[in-house]
């Protein structure tokens, strides 16, 4: 029995030992669960710290041109995977930790989590060992590509405008929605300098205030046209250490570049000085991801748009103060010397804000102590001559590149030879550019195009309209190349340095040097000027001349004579014009002349006679011999009588004679002589039914600007308007407007009650712009019609009539102006009484409406959701822009709230604040407030806006404004301008 007991006992003991050995670890995991997971958490944090340390070392090495080793890449991926597994366990660990006092069956969760933790720790130990064994052996010298390479160039430190441009570029690089950025502007304006400084700024480990990091920044100087893609690819491949086969195809090289760039987490490609569009696919640029960008610099905005830039940023010239600072910096302290300082100031002004000219000319004068050298340099610049070889090579020839880019013609051949090769339909843009330099300041676009047309520079065209369209194309191409600049609505201008270069080109190459440029030199008499007998074009525009002598040297080949903008030029000597037998263009506009000498009648080749704004001109001599005349412009003269011989001007195509002081009645048959006329402007003379019949018989007429009496409208079908492409028709005593929009189809009506049966509704079907004055019943004027073509409506000194209309008479209205509409209480009244829905209204201008209380009433009528410009002036009872109808509780949804960009308030004494929905002002760019002292706080959406570019008002109003936070005022301070 004892033997049996011992045997059984031994068996039980062995079994017990075996069972204990199996369940002990499980029991241990359950009991010590919290401490073990905390230990593992600490170990994982150590692994993360090791990972961060290795990653930082790798990134620093990559910035120096090294590449990660494959086992380092794998280790980082494995660590990342393990961290994800550990993160995924956190919920399970938290749940298992809560089971401390729960019953044993639920202890199985702890056991399961503990098993997962053990697996993670095993992987941790291996990864930690591998990571610690890397040491410094993390990368290889495979590509040897630095992130950014320093590029030498002038610094913009201390230059406010350039620094602002640099910060704007940095912000664009941060924008995840922007991939391709176009930087454009005139030659020498500082585009390359800007992107050089951008490149060098990215060398810094952290650009102050910006979160930017590119895997590699690549700089390419694009070769001049014709662009060789291979040379672009070669620069990129060299930067990336990509070996390319010189015998390989463009496509194979682009494929290699593309694959290499895809290995980068991000890249920045800078293409500097692009003259023609480049296909980025052909180069090898992969599809741009969020962090990769391309910057191009060009003189042409069209290059930017054709390369599908997301943002285009124009670089402008400097203002006078900043120009002087840059000039003085390049010259040195001698600019402060008493005798040199005024000359230095004048030379700086001659540079006209162009940084390249400022730096080159300034540097060329550095150390020049003699006053004579400064005087000579100033004279050379004023004569459009480079005063040194350095200035010629580094300024003049740089700008001449833009001129040469149009090089379909050889500038060094004679103008006659060039004209034979000019495409007859396309014209000669280089000659158009040189012609611009005849003007000293602002250039009226129409005048310029007319001169080009008359001189044959626009090619051959069947109609004036075709020639004019071509002229617009030429001006836009010149602007696109930054050889011309926009100047107001209807003018252009040429930068002073560009004009100097233009004159230098004309005087240095071929036949074109025969132009005489005396514009703006302040002459009082020109008789002493020696002129070559072969001169082609002469300009004394804006020269302050007071007399034109008889003995002016004969210029038998001169075709253009510009004398405009000489207000003290009162008289022209009797025989002056005998010196110009071949003249085609004569411009005397804005002079003080009272009459023209009879010698003008010998100018048989004259095609254009421009006399506009000669307010003292009351009489013209006989002009019957000017049978080739195509353009006669007498706008804003004081002619009392029409000149004799007008019936001989059968080639006239443009007649601008809107004078209102004629003392004679236009006789029957007057208009029948002008069978070639295309544009007729006689809006200063009231035309009757018979004269209108004659005008309508002119089959080439496409543009008509006249004043009609009521007899011309009654019993006449409006079908005669179908062939007019543009018109400005005044009906009644509507005041004649000074400037006409020549592209619009405008009708002006005064006292419309006489057309109460809808007699004008047929004509209005053809109009785009309608002006109404002293009209008491608009509903009868428009009848029951809908005018789909009307885009602009201006109502002045009229009353709003009561009534209800079910349809919108002007469904496509975009602009509405209301002045002196005395009984207007809200613009919504138009919706109530006339059916206006304003579904496409964008601009609203209201002034002197003394009963206006609100702009819009929400409820029965909606606010125009496309409205982006609002101007309200002198409406003393206005208390709010938007009010709610008392009987409704309608709230505006976001889709109905307009996004106003421009807001102008003047003399609104009862308007205290803008209570409108905040989202209405989120995109506001311009705010102008004058005489609105009760507006003492701006909406928060304006205070915090990132879109505001300009705030105008009085300093007192600005000081009294209340702000939600002083930082908001500080941010907008730079946008405020005193008015």
Buried (B, 14 or more C-beta within 10 A) or exposed (E): EEEEEEEEEEEEEEEEEEEEEEEEEBEEBBEEBEEBBEEBBEBBEEBBEBBEEBBEBBBEBBBEBBBBBEEBEEBBEBBEEBBEEBEEBEEBBEEBEEBEEEEEEEBEBBBEBBEBBEEBBEBBEEBBEBBEEBEEEBBBEEBEBBBBBEBEBBEBEEBEBBBEBBBBBBEBBBEEEBBBBBBBBBBBBBBBBBBBBBBBBBBEEEBEEBEBBBBBBBBBBBBEEEBEBBEBBBBBBEBBEBEBEEEEEBEEBBEBBBEBBEEBEBBBBBBBBBBBBBEBEBBBBBEBBEBBBBBBBBBBBBBBBBBEBBBBBBBEBBEEEBBBBBBBBBBBEBBEEEEBBEBBBBBBBBBBBBBBBBBBBBBBBEEBEEEEBBBEBBEBBBBBBBBBEEBBEBBBBBBBBBBEBBEEBEBEBEBEEBBEEBEEEBBBBBBBBBBBBBBBBBBBBBBBBBBBBBBBBBBEBEEBBBBBBBBEBBBBBBBBBBBBBEBEEBBBBBBBBBBBBBBBBBBBBBBBBBBBBBBBBEBEEBEEBEBEEEBBBBBBBBBBBBBBBBEBEEBEBBBBBBBBBBEEBBBBBEBBBBBBBBBBBBBBBBBBBBBBBEBBBBBEBBBBBBBBBBBEBBEBBBBBBBBBBBBBBBBBBBBEEBBEBBBBBEBBBBBBBBBEEBEEEBEEEBBEBBBBBBBBBBBBBBBBBBBBBBBBEBEBBBBBBBBBBBEBBEEBEBEBBEEBEBBBBBBBEBEBEEEBBBEBBBBBBBBBEBBEEBBBBBBBBBBBBBBBBBBBBBBBBBBEBBBEEBBBBBBBBBBBBEEEBEEBBBBBBBBBBBBBBEBBBBBBBBBBBBBBBBBBBBBBBBBBBBBBBBBBBBBEBBBBBEBBBBBBBBBBBBBBBBBBEEEEEBEBEEEBBBBBBBBBBBBBBEBBEBEBBBBBBBBBBBBBBBBBBEBEBBBBBBBBBEBBEEBBBBEEBBEEBEBEEEEBBEBBEEBBEEE
